[in-house]
Amino acid sequence: MSYPMAVFSCINAMVALVLAFLMVAVAGNFYQDVDVMWGDGRGKILNNGQLLTLSLDKASGSGFQSKNQYLYGKIDMQIKLVPGNSAGTVTAYYLRSEGSFWNEIDFEFLGNLSGDPYVVHTNVYTQGKGGREQQFYLWFDPTADFHTYSFLWNPAHVVFYVDGRPIREFKNLESAGVEYPKNQPMRLYSSLWNADDWATRGGLVKTDWSQAPFTASFRNFRVNGCVWSNGVSSCNSSNSSDKAWLSQELDSTNQKRLKWVQKNYMIYNYCADVKRFPQGLPLECTVRIRTNS
């Protein structure tokens, strides 16, 4: 029995719609995944939960946090940063635990004058102590479209990714006496706020409030991680989803990509700042040097 081509076209269209729906479902829904915590209406969930925007004006910024806490995970978010003259503004996207001796894994996007590049500021805190800054330029305009910014956090290392390309790795060097973020579940946070006392050229360039409101946009929040609830990890369950990320390392291809970014786009590395550390570089810097030599 033969069918008209129009029937097959209709079936194909329906299949495409179903696949599109499934892809969106995998990406999550901001109504289900996050809470807008501050900003008095400046943080907005739009498009049936598929888009979130944060805005900043002279009165206030805004921010949201994930409903779940995670103890290890692979987390992706597509972000379109504040366009135009964004000097003085910071779009923060980070994982953080609670308490006075918290752990934290940071992306901070430091705004700049129109035409000048954003600075991607990264940091890792353990037991409330940071000071592990690495900064980068990007190889594209992060305000023209959405790009994917990711954390891989597992027992072996923390890796920062931009569009799937690793830009930084913080290894677990506990065996050498370096503290590593573990045992404390972390929540995802994001905020847009004014930091013109330090964000752009060390605070020399101030926020131009005539350009307000400043807006950053977020979509496709994806988490493949160990949800922490009532002291129990979802990864302890035999029914937990694929956990390949939990033991994921950087293969030779990604190690080359990491070196390419750090050679061509890194603009600050605390491990190379000998003037800042006259008593000697932090332990993880010297351990890494000995390991790689």
N, C-alpha and C positions, 0 to 999 in steps of 0.2 A: 504494500500500500504506500503510495507516494503522498507527500505533503507539499503544499506551496512553500516557496522560499520565505514568504512573509511569516509563516509559522515559525520557521527556524530562527528568523531574525528576532521575533518576539521572545522566543525561548532564550536566545543568547542575551537579550537585553535584561530579561528577568534574572538570569544567572549573574550577570554583571552587577545588578542592583543588590542581590543577596551577598555577593562577595564584598561589595563596597560597605554594606551594613556590617558584615562581620569584621572588616578591618577597623571600622569606627569603634565597634564594640570592644575590640582588643585594645584600642588606644585609650579606652576609659571615658569617663564622663566627669567633668569637673564638679557637677552637683554631687556626685557620689564619692569623689576622691579627695576633695579639699574643702576647707572652710576659709572664707575671706575673714580675716581676723581684725583688721583695722583699716581705717581710711574713710569712714563715714560716707560710704557710697562710691568712693573712688576706685574700688576694686569691683569689677563687674564680670559675671558669668553670662555669656551670650550664646546664640546659635544652638539652643537646646543642650547646652552643656559642653559644646565642642570647642569653645573659645573663651579665654579669660583675658581681661585687660586690667592692668594696673596703671593708675594715673597719679601724677604729682603736680601740685600747685603750691603757691607760697604758704598756704595754710597747713597742708598736710600731704604726706605720701600715702602709700597703701601697701597691703601685704596679705599673703595667704599661707596656709600650712596644710600638709597632708593630714587626712583623718587617721591614717595608720602610722604606726612606728615600725621600723625595720631594723633587724640585726643582720646585716649584710644584704646586698642586693645589686641589681643592674637597673639603673634609673635613667630614662631618657625624657627630654622635654624639648619641643621645638619652640624657639623664642625669636621674636622680631624686636630688636632693640629700638630705643627712642631715636627717631630720625632728626636730622638738622642739627642745630646748635644744642647739643645735650651736655655742654660743659657744666660741671658741678653735680651732675646727677649720678647715682649709682643704682644699677639693677642687680640685685643680689639673688643668687640661686644656690642653695646650700643645704647640707644635712647637718643636724645638730641634735645632741642629746641634752638632757636636762641636768640641773644641779650646778654646784660651784666648781666642780672638776669635770667639766663637760668635754666631749669630743665633738669635732666639727670638721667638715670637708666643704670648702668654699669655691664657688665661682662668683666673682664680682666683676661686673662690666662697667668700667669707668668712662663716663661720657667725655666728649671733647667738642671743640669748636667745629663748625661745619667744614667738611673737607679733610679734617684731621682724623687719624684712626682712633678707634676705641682701643682701650687697654684692657686686656683680659687678665684680671688679678686672681691668682689662686693661692690657697693657703690650707694647711692641715693643722688642726689643734688636737692635742692629746692631754687629758687631765687638766684642761683649762689653759694650756700653754700653746701659743701659736708661734709666730715669728718665722714661719717656713714659706715665705712668699716667693713665688715665681710669677713673672708677668710676661705677657705675649701680645704681639699684634696679630691680627687675623689676615688671611690671604683673600678676603672677600669683604664686601660691605655688609655688615650684620644688620643694617637697618632697611635694606632693600627688599628682603624676603625673610622667611623663616629658615632657621638653621637648627640642627639638633645638637644639644649639649648634654653630655652623659657622664654619669659616675659608674664605675665598676668598683664595688667594695666587697672584697672577700677576705678570707683569712690570710691570703698570701700578699696582697697588695691593694692599694687604691690607685685607680687609673682615671684620669680626666680625658674625655674625648670631645672632639668637635667634628661633627658630621662623620662620625665613625673613625676618625683619625686620632690616635692617642697623642696628647700633647705633654702629659706629665705622668710619671709613675712614682708613687711613694710606697716603697717595699716594707714588708714586715721584717724588721731587723731586731726583734725582741731578743734573739739569741746573742746579740752584741750589746744589749742594754738599752736599746732605743724603744721608747714607748710607742705603742700602736693602738689605733682606735678599735677596741673590741669590748665585749661584755656590756656595753651601754647601747641600748636601742636608740635609733635616731629618727627624727621626723624630717620630712622635706619642707623647707621654707622658701619663700620668694618675696621680695619687697622692692619697691621703687622709692627712693628717698633722696633728700638733699644732703650732700656731703661736700659742699664747696669750700670747706675749710681745709680739705686735703685731696679731693678726688682728682682734680685736673691740674697738672703741673704743680703739684704740691700745695694747692690752694691759691695759686696766683690768679687763676681764672675763675671768676665767680659765676653763679647761675644767673642767666638772663631771664628774669621772670616775665618779661614781655612775650617770651616764647611759650609760656605755660598755657594750657596744661601739657605736660610731657606724658607720653603714653608708651608702654611696652606691652606686647601681646604674646600670649602663650597658647599652645595647642599640643595635641598628641602626647599627653602625659602617659608614659608607659613604665610600669614597674614589674620586674621579675625578681622578687625578693622574698626574704623570710619575714613575714609579718609577725610582730611581737605583740602578744596580747595576754594579759594576766600572768606574766612571767613565763609564758610558753611560746616557743617559736613554731611557726607553721612548717618549717623545714624539718621538724622532728616527726612530722606525719608521713606515713608511707604513701599517702594520697597527694602529697605536695607536687606541684608542677615541675617541669623540667628544671634541673639545677646544674646544668653544665657550667653556667657562669660562676658557680660557687668554687670551682677549681680552675677557672680560666686563667691562663697565663698569656703573655705577649709572645706570639710566635715570631719567627725571624722577619717576616714581612712587616709586622707591626712594630718591631724594634727598629727597623730601618725608617719607617714612617715617623716614629717618635724622634729619632735622631735628626731627621730632615726638618721637622718643626722646630726643634730646639736650636738647630744650627742657623736657621733662616729667620725665625720669628720670635725667639725669646729675647726679651729686652732687659730682664732682671732675674738673677738667680741668687738667692741667699747663700747658696753653697759656694759661690764665687766671690762673695763680698768680704774679703779679708779685713778691710778697714772697719767694718761693722763688728767684727768678732776678733778683737786684738788678742784675746786669750786663746784663740783657736776656734776653728769652725765647729758647728754642731756635730755631734757624734755620727749622725746618719750620713753626713756629707763625707766624712773621712772614711767611714766603713764602705760607702759606695765607691769611693775612689780606689780603695785597696781591692775591693771585689772586682772592679772593672779593669784593673791594671794587669 
